[in-house]
Amino acid sequence: MILLKKATIIDKQNALHGKQRDILIKNGKIAQIATNITQDGAREIAFKGLHVSIGFIDSSVSLGEPGFEERQTLDNGLKAAAAGGFTTIMLNANNDPSPQDRTGIDFIKNTTAGKAVNVLPVGNFTLSQAGEHLAQLYDMQQAGAVTFYDYKHAVQNANLLKLGLQYTKTFDGIVQSFPLERSLAGTGQVNEDMATAHLGMRTQATIAEEIQITRDLALATYTQGRLHIPTVTTATGVKLITAAKNNAQVTCSVSAHHLVCSTDDLASFDSNYKTLPPLRSATDRDKLLKEVLKGNVDMITSDHTPLTIEQKDVEFDQAIPGTIGLESTFGVLHSILGTELTVAMLTNAYEAFLQPRPAIEEGLPANLTLFTTEGTDNFSKNHIVSTAKNSALLGVKTSGRILGIFNNNKLMLHDF
């Protein structure tokens, strides 16, 4: 038995939102919620400033296993997720092999079954992510895939995306399309703006993202299929998506590092700042943040992408794009968004991806994130649980911290 003492509940869908209560958990379920509970034999969890929400969910996480275990194993990745307060992650099809049939989805489900962190597999949209033929979408959905995504590969063939949206509509599937028009982006590695003009690196303009979004929204409207556009980086892109929601079933995400980092950071040529999509200008970053504050973004993701030293500790143009983020996302967001909006941005993916939303109610399974809103810090390597250390957020200000998670009748507490 677990007894959470004097926990402030943060869940705007709950009548107890903002209230301080004791929560008793027995056999993995919430047995009682009351002002004061005493229970012999229960393990009491009492932290100063303890807050509790439904478990966080991250819509875009890459791990190494299978195929790239040197980057990060499933076991280590789930520990990092728990350290970041996530009880559920959506695992990108960014492996070798990436799942494109029932067998690939079964492997992920079976390997991670019973862990404290739930793993929702993401399947390939096309075979080998080559953009030519649809993968076995229905079979993967039946096996447990929650969405289909050629990770970081834009669907260049408009007719193929149209067919995929029409087909998945028959079983309420969700297609993701990475927002990048390749012919416009070319070989650009950084954003095109004043901060990058003197760096001597190939650039790509934000229009490469926005034109792809415009096309994909037209296809979503035409087909009425479910579309998710991941890691949008410009206010213009968000506004296009917001306007399209009147006529299409579309959602979008923003990655945490695009809300705090910018091309100003590239002056150091530190390859940890090489991401895909690339970091945008400080002006674009601030405009994007305003869209989040206005409620026009559905969710925020860590877009966690572990890479090895050999892939990152090289010249900028040779480095693989990507940053880890599971451990840093909550603290970074809390410092700029506040408590309620941070929790919303880290839990909205349940509904967007048609997954059962946990609830803090008596009789239901306990799926909880424990955190405090007090204190400030700067994110450092000491906070990193991941075997990969390629973080673009080192040194960034954070506020509050994750205390632990409870899920699947397992308690994981953290003390950095």
N, C-alpha and C positions, 0 to 999 in steps of 0.2 A: 504493500500500500504506500502511496505517495500523498503527502498533504502539503499543498502550496499555501503558504500563509501570507495574508494581506497582499494579495495580487490584484493589481489594477487591470481590469479587463479592457482590452482595446479591440473592438469589433463593432463597427457601425450598424451591422445587421442584427445586433444582439441588444435586448432591452437593458442589459447590464453594462453596456458600453460606458466606460469612464468610471464605473463603480469599483470599489475595493472589496474583494471577497476572498474567503478561504475556499479552496477547491480540493476535494478528496477524490483520489483516483484508486479504484480497486480493480484488479484483473484487467487493466488496460482501459477501463471505462470510467467516465466521470460519475461517481456515486452520489456526490452531494456538493452543492454550492450554497454557502451560507456566510453570514457575517462573521461567525466564530465557530470553528469546528475543533473538537478535541477527539483524538482517536488513538487508543492504545495500540502500540506496535507499528504505527505508521512512521515512515521516514519523512521528517519535516524539512521542507525547503523554504528557507526564510532569508531573503536577500533584501537589503535596504533598497527601496524604490523598485521592487519587483513588479514587472508588467507581464501580462500574458496575452497572446493573440492566437488565432488559429495558425497552424503551421504554415510557414512561408513556402511558396512554390516558385521555382526558377524555370522559366520557359526556354532557356537556351544554355545548356551545359554540354561541353565536350570533355570526355575523359579518354585516356589512351587505350584502354582495354576494350575489345580485343585488337591485337595487331601492333599497338604502339605503347606497350606497357612501360617503356622507358620514360614516357612522358608522365603518365599517372595511371595507376591501377584503379579498378573499380573500388576496391577496399579503401585505398587512400582518398579517392575522390569523394566517397560517401562520408568519410570523417571530416573532410574539408567542408562539405555541404552542411553537416551538422554544426560545425564550428561557426558557420555563417548564419545559423538559425533556420536553415531549410529542412523541412521534413519531406519534401517532394521535389524531385528534379526531373525535367524532361531531357533525356539523353539524346543529343544530336547524332545523326548518322554521319559520324566523322571518324570512322574506324576502318580496319582492314581485316575482314571484309565489313562493309557497312550493310546493315540489314535491308534486304530488298525482297524477302519472302518470309513465310511463317517461321522457318527454321531460325533465321537471324533474330527475330523478335523473341522467340522462345528462349534462345540462349540468354538474352539480357534478362528476361523475366525470371528464369530459373536461377541464374547466377546471383541475383540480388534479392531473391525472395526472403522475407522475414527480417530484413535489415531495419534499422531505426529510420532510415531514409527511404522513402518510396521512390522507385525508378520507373518513369513512364517512357517507353521507347519511342523514338522518332524514326520512321522508316524512310528509305530513299523514295523520292518522287519518280525518278527515272532509273532504268537499269544502269548500274555502275555510275550513276550521276552523270551520264554522258549527254543527257538532254535529247535523246532520240526516241526511246520507247518507254512507256509507262512501266513502272515496277508492279509487283503483285499487290496492289493497294488494298483490295478487299480482304484478301487472305491475311495481310499484315494487320488490318484493323480488327479482324476477328480474333487474332492472336494477342492483341493488346496495344498495337501502335495507336498513338493519340493524334498523330498528324504526319504529313509527308513533306519532306524537305530535302532538296539537293543542297547540302550545307555550303553556304557562301557561294553557290553557283546560281546565277540568275537563269531563269528559264527563258532562253532567247527565242525559242520557237513559240510564237503566239498561239498557233493552232494547237500545239501540244498542251499548253496551259489551259486553253479553252476546253479541250477534250477531258483533261484531268479534272477540272472543276465540274463539268457536266457529269462525269462518271462518279466522282465521290459524293455528289449531291444525292445519289440514290441510296447511300448508306450513311448519310450525315457525316462524311469525312471532312477533314480540314487540310487544305493545301497551303504550304508556305512558299512565297516567292521572294528571293533575295533582291533587294532594290538596287540594281546596278545594270545600266545599259552598257554592255561591254565595248561596243564599237565607239562609244563616246568616251568611256574611261580609258581605253587603250592600255598602255603599260604604266599609267600614272600610279605612284606609290603614296603620294601625300596630297592633301587638299590644295586647290589653286586659290591662293589669296596673298595678301601683302607679306604675311609672316614667312611664307615659303618661297617667295620670289627670288631671294638671294641664296637659297640653300643649294642650288645646283642639282635638284632632284626632279624627276618626272612627276608632273602633277595631273590631277583629274578634278574637274569642276563638279559642283553639287548638281548641276543639271543632269549629269549622268544618272543620278539617283532619282531625281524628280520626274524625268521622262519615263523611266521604267515604272514608277509608281502610277503615273497617269495611264499608261497602257494596261497595267494589271487591274486597276480599278475599273476600267472600261470592260474588261473581260469578266470581272466579278459581277458587275451590274448586268451584263448580257446573259450570263449563265445562271445567276442567282446561286452559285456555289459558295461555299465558305472559304474565305481567303484570309490568311494572316501574313502581314508584311513585317518581318523582323528587323530590328536594329535600325530604325529610321533615325537620321541624324540632322535633319533640317526642319525648321518651323514650316517652311513651304510644303514639305512632304506631309507633315502632320495635318496641316490645314486641308490638303487635298483629300486625305483619308477621312477627316472629320466630315467634310461636305458629302463624301460618297456614302456615308453611313445611312443617309436617308433612303438610298436606293439599293444598297448592297450589304451583304453579310461580311463585313470586313473588320479586322482588328489590327493593332500594331503594337510594337514594343520599341523601347529605347534602351540602350545599354548604359549602365551607370557611369562608365568612364567618359562617355560623350557629354555628360552633364557637368563634369568638373575639369576635364583636361581640354586642351586646345592646341592648335598649331604653334602657339607661343612656346610650348614645351619642346618642340622639335629642334630648337637652337642647339641643344646639347648633343644631337645626333644619337641619343640613347634609343636603341632598337626596341626597348620595352614600350615606346610610344608608337611603334608601328602596328597599326590595327587595320582591320577590314570590317566595316567601312573605315576610311581614314579619319583621324581627328579633324574637326572643322575649326574655323576661325573662332576667336573669342566672342565675336559678335554673333555668329551662328549659334554657338554654344548657349549664350545667354537668351537668345530668342527661343531656342528649343526648350530651355528650362521654363520659360514663361508658358509654353504650351502645356507642359506637365502640370504647372501650378493651376492652370485654367481647367484642368480635368480632361484634356483632349487626347491624352495618351492612355492606352488601356493597361499597360503593365511596364515594369522596368525589369531588365534582366542583367545578370552579371556578365553574360556572354563569355563565360569561363572557358578559356582555351589554353591548356597547359602545353608548354613547349620545352625542349631540352636546351641546355647551355649551347650545344653545337648549333642549334637552330636560331638562337637569339644573340649569343655573344659573338657576333660577326658584324661586318660592315652593314650599315642600314639597308642598302639596296639588296643585300644578300639574305637578310633576315626574313623569317617567316612571320607574317602578321598574326597578332593575337596577344591577349593579356589574360591572366587569371583574375578572378574577381569574387569567388564564392565567399571568402572570408572578409572582404572589405565592403561589400555592397550595402549592408544595413547601416553601418556607421557613417559611410560617406553620404548616403541618402538622408539619413536622419539629421545630419548637420545642415542640409540645405532645404529639406522638405518638411521637417517636423514629424511628430509621431504618427498622427492619423493618416496623413497622405503616404508616408513611407510604408506603413502596414498595408494600406490599400494597394499600392503599386506592387507589393510583394505577395499579394494574395489574389488579385483579380484574375490570374491565369486559370484558376479552377473553372470559373464560369466561361471564360473565353474559349477554353478548349474542352468544354462540355464534360468536365470531371466533377464528381460529387464534392461539394464544398463542406469541409469540416464545420462543426459548430460547437460552441462551448455551452453545452446543455447536459443536464443530468440524464443518464442512461445511454449516452452516445460515446463511441470510442474517443479517447483523448488523443488529439492530434494538435500539439501545442508548441509554440515558440515562447521561450522565456527570455526576457531582456530587461535592461534598465535604460532609462532615458537620461540618466545623470552622467556627468563627467565628459571631458573632451580628451582627445589624444591625437596623435599623428600615426597613420598606418605605417607599420614597419615590418621587417622580415620576421620579427618575433611573433607577429600575429598570423603568420602563414603556416598552415598545416599541410598544404599541398607539397608534394615532392618537387613540383615545378615552381620556380620562383619568379617567373616573368610577369611582374606586376607593373602596370602603368600608374598605379595609385600609391606607390611608396611615397611617404611624406605628406600625403593629402590629409587634411583635417577630418577627424571623425567625431561624432558625439554619441553618447550612450554606448552600450555594448551588449552583445549576445551572451546570455548566461547559460543557455542550453536548450535542448528540445526534449519533448516526450512524444513518442509515437510507436505504434505497434508493440505497446506494453514495454517499451524500453526507454530508460532515462539516460540522457547524455548531457553531463554538465561540463563547462569549460572554464578554465581559470588562466587567462593569459597574464 
